[in-house]
């Protein structure tokens, strides 16, 4: 078993101490559990890791999640295509993209 000397601020130490007392465990066991949990998901894909780094640096523009677009039946799609035929290239491009 390895030892780790770690410098943390007083507030973090107090929070770990409170958690240790609540759970009836030592500060060392509590901190070890927290660290193990923090690195348990090393299989994060590169995009998620990059987003997390950008968020920590304050350069990630957060946007609200939009609800998924309603599914369109093939019959609805055909009717919409027929109704907008000849409306212009912008609409043609949107349909080609499936939007």
Secondary structure, DSSP 8 states (H G I E B T S, - for coil): ---------HHHHHHHHHHHHHHT--HHHHHHHHHHHHHTTTT--HHHHHHHHHHHHT---------------HHHHHHHHHHTTTS-HHHHHHHHTT-
